[in-house]
Amino acid sequence: MTRHPNRYMPAKTVFRKQITTFHRTWLEKTICDNDPQFRIPKIQKDLKDVQAMRYYEVEHIRTILGCEIFRNSFMGQTVEYCIRKDGLTYHDRNMERLASGLQYKIRQLKEQAVLPKGTDDSMEINAETVHRNMGYCLIGIEAFAEDYGLDIARTYTLKELKDVIHEQGYKPSLEKYKKEVQHLNLI
């Protein structure tokens, strides 16, 4: 990784690190672990649910019709956006899809996204099902999978997911997406 104070100055090496694995946060984690100038952003407690990852800064952009819109950025670069209304959030890399994504999530939560308490633990779900059929945002699903070491492309039974949560305990995404995890009867 290199850094230069301005475009007229030559870049200087900050660190050299071979990347051996690629996952959702490999870049952010590598910079956090190796760049002495990088600091994990401190954000207000009431913004934790809109911060997609702990490495990201959160900036309130505007409020429209009771919906708050936020920008998540990493080292000054926009990574994704979030919309929040009445405690529900929806994250997307495209700001234009925020409102429709939140509407869809709210509608799905009312209609079918809440699994009945007696749902068989052998029921299988995957990221695509949870996203398309239940309206959960892919960024949240990816963050949850990253926290718990799950493969985003794999299908899991509810029991497998419950076991992973029980074995590994509290992770940041568990609190961030508590409503969604409860609707799937995982906690």
C-alpha positions in Angstrom: 0.0 0.0 0.0 1.3 3.4 -0.9 0.3 6.9 0.2 1.1 10.4 -1.2 0.2 13.7 0.4 -0.9 15.2 -3.0 -0.8 14.3 -6.6 2.5 16.2 -7.2 4.5 14.3 -4.6 5.7 10.7 -5.2 4.0 8.0 -3.3 5.6 6.4 -0.3 5.2 2.8 0.8 3.1 2.4 3.9 3.3 -1.4 4.1 3.8 -4.5 2.0 1.5 -7.4 2.7 0.7 -10.5 0.6 -3.0 -11.1 0.4 -3.6 -14.9 0.8 -7.4 -14.8 1.2 -10.2 -12.7 -0.2 -13.4 -12.2 1.8 -15.8 -9.3 2.2 -13.6 -7.2 4.4 -10.1 -8.3 3.4 -9.1 -4.8 2.2 -10.4 -3.0 5.3 -9.0 -5.5 7.7 -5.5 -5.5 6.0 -5.4 -1.7 6.2 -6.6 -1.7 9.8 -4.0 -4.2 10.8 -1.0 -2.7 8.9 -1.5 1.0 8.4 -0.3 2.9 11.5 -2.3 6.0 10.5 -5.6 4.2 10.2 -8.0 4.4 13.2 -11.3 2.6 13.5 -13.9 5.3 13.4 -15.8 6.1 16.6 -19.4 6.7 15.9 -22.4 7.6 18.0 -24.2 4.6 19.6 -27.4 5.5 17.9 -25.7 5.0 14.5 -24.4 1.5 15.0 -27.4 0.0 13.2 -26.6 2.0 10.0 -22.8 1.4 10.1 -22.3 -1.6 7.8 -18.9 -2.5 9.2 -16.8 -1.2 12.1 -14.2 0.1 9.7 -16.7 2.6 8.1 -17.4 6.2 8.8 -21.1 7.1 8.9 -22.5 10.4 7.6 -26.1 11.5 7.7 -27.0 12.7 4.3 -30.7 13.8 4.7 -34.1 12.9 6.0 -37.0 12.5 3.6 -40.6 11.7 4.8 -39.3 10.3 8.1 -36.6 8.2 6.5 -33.0 8.9 7.3 -30.4 8.3 4.7 -26.8 7.7 5.6 -23.5 7.1 3.7 -21.0 4.5 4.8 -17.4 5.4 3.7 -14.0 3.9 4.0 -11.0 6.3 4.0 -13.2 8.9 2.4 -14.6 6.7 -0.3 -18.3 5.8 -0.4 -18.9 2.1 0.1 -22.6 1.9 0.5 -25.8 3.7 1.7 -28.3 3.0 4.4 -31.9 4.1 4.9 -33.5 3.9 8.4 -37.1 4.3 9.4 -38.7 3.3 12.7 -35.7 1.2 13.7 -35.6 -0.8 10.4 -32.6 -0.4 8.1 -31.9 -1.3 4.6 -28.3 -1.1 3.1 -27.5 -1.0 -0.6 -24.5 0.1 -2.7 -26.9 2.1 -4.9 -28.7 5.0 -3.3 -31.6 4.9 -5.8 -32.6 1.4 -4.5 -32.8 2.3 -0.8 -36.5 3.4 -0.7 -37.8 0.5 -2.7 -35.6 -2.0 -0.8 -36.9 -0.7 2.6 -40.5 -0.8 1.3 -40.0 -4.4 0.1 -38.4 -5.4 3.4 -41.3 -3.9 5.4 -43.9 -5.6 3.2 -42.1 -8.9 3.4 -41.8 -8.6 7.2 -45.6 -8.0 7.5 -46.5 -10.8 5.0 -44.1 -13.7 5.4 -40.6 -13.0 6.6 -41.3 -13.9 10.2 -41.0 -17.7 10.5 -43.5 -19.2 12.9 -42.0 -20.2 16.3 -42.5 -23.9 15.6 -40.7 -23.9 12.3 -38.7 -27.1 11.8 -35.0 -26.6 12.4 -34.2 -28.7 9.4 -35.6 -26.0 7.1 -32.9 -24.8 4.7 -32.2 -21.2 3.8 -29.5 -19.3 1.9 -28.6 -15.7 1.2 -30.5 -15.5 -2.0 -33.8 -16.8 -0.4 -33.4 -14.5 2.6 -32.7 -11.5 0.3 -35.3 -12.1 -2.5 -38.1 -13.7 -0.5 -37.7 -11.9 2.8 -36.3 -8.6 1.8 -33.2 -8.6 3.9 -30.3 -6.5 2.5 -27.4 -8.3 1.0 -24.9 -6.1 2.8 -26.4 -7.2 6.2 -26.4 -10.8 5.1 -22.8 -10.6 4.0 -21.8 -8.9 7.3 -23.5 -11.5 9.3 -21.8 -14.3 7.3 -18.4 -12.7 7.7 -18.8 -12.3 11.4 -19.8 -16.0 11.8 -17.5 -17.5 9.2 -20.3 -18.6 7.0 -20.1 -19.1 3.2 -22.5 -16.7 1.5 -23.0 -19.1 -1.4 -24.0 -22.1 0.8 -27.3 -23.3 2.1 -27.7 -23.9 5.8 -30.4 -25.4 8.0 -31.8 -23.3 10.8 -30.2 -25.7 13.3 -26.8 -25.2 11.7 -27.1 -21.4 12.0 -28.4 -21.6 15.6 -25.4 -23.8 16.5 -22.9 -21.4 14.9 -24.4 -18.5 16.8 -24.5 -20.5 20.1 -20.9 -21.7 19.6 -19.4 -18.3 18.6 -21.5 -16.1 20.8 -22.0 -12.4 20.4 -20.8 -10.7 17.2 -21.5 -7.1 16.2 -23.8 -8.1 13.4 -26.0 -10.1 15.8 -26.9 -6.9 17.6 -27.1 -4.8 14.4 -29.5 -7.2 12.7 -31.3 -8.5 15.9 -34.8 -8.0 14.5 -34.0 -10.0 11.3 -32.2 -12.8 13.3 -35.2 -13.0 15.6 -37.6 -13.2 12.7 -35.7 -16.3 11.5 -35.9 -17.8 15.0 -32.2 -18.0 15.3 -32.0 -16.4 18.8 
